[in-house]
């Protein structure tokens, strides 16, 4: 096996060949990303320090490495992003994809045997290694996740300064980026990157971003450039040239799909459930209907460790259709008496998605729930209910258990209100 480089009499092991089969090695690499130092609690209950870096060498391969305990405290102030080092004394394990953003099959853990020494800059090692994901592909990834992106800046917002809940002064700027999949996404830039002059972002420049964390926000997907990430406003990569050519040829006039669709800008307004049954999903809208059934409050812990409370209600309207809608938090905790007796409700800001082959709604945090609304639509639904809607056979867009019909109302299951209430109480 050939070493990729030599420094005096010392040979260096290629990162591309790092694996659990090789116990002794010395690598020479550039630190392309350096995370913050964090505290953790070990199995013995004792606390310690940890930080992560990404290493890139002349082979063009990149690997993630973590420093734990005393060596984390020793090397965190010494290792700088962008500089080159020789590293040895680490153990190799299969990469944990939940936290590791590199494409390497393995990752390195440095503990008490770690030896790290700074070396002169190696010009042959790139400053940043990008692994680009096109914006259309972001729609199919499980959130949250990190990605490297390349696109054209289609819009930019002014710099905003504010104080976080933790009392930290923050500065951010939001940009919208599009690529040649005719897809766009909103991305937040922070600190010094956000403070750059407006003219740098104007004129639809191509931008490359490394380390964008993508999360759900208001029913869409939005990005945030991590502190340890990278931003290139004058990229020369083939991907950048391709996107630049697309924008010049047809992209500037293309109909873009914004995956950061927010409630305020994309809500379709008030519609009846029959019309909703024919809409392309997901979509956001307002609904007005009679509460025909409801379930008890349900408390649970999300995958991210967040304590949540929800309640499912089923509403029907004068189009003779029904659908289940989930309400959250304080809205779910309201007294059962409010939901009893088939009250009319106006639900503004419902995100409707396909679920179990059907359609189900979820009231967004920025939405609202109003009982007995004094609106023309509310009066119309109440009149329908009083004039015979309560005994009418009603099509169900949502099956019990969170699903419903996939397509138009023709596929909906007919049921009486009594049958729907009984199903709700027994599931």
Order of alpha helices (4+ residues) and beta strands (2+ residues): beta-beta-beta-beta-beta-beta-alpha-beta-beta-beta-beta-beta-beta-alpha-alpha-beta-beta-alpha-beta-alpha-alpha-beta-beta-beta-beta-alpha-alpha-beta-beta-alpha-beta-beta-beta-beta-alpha
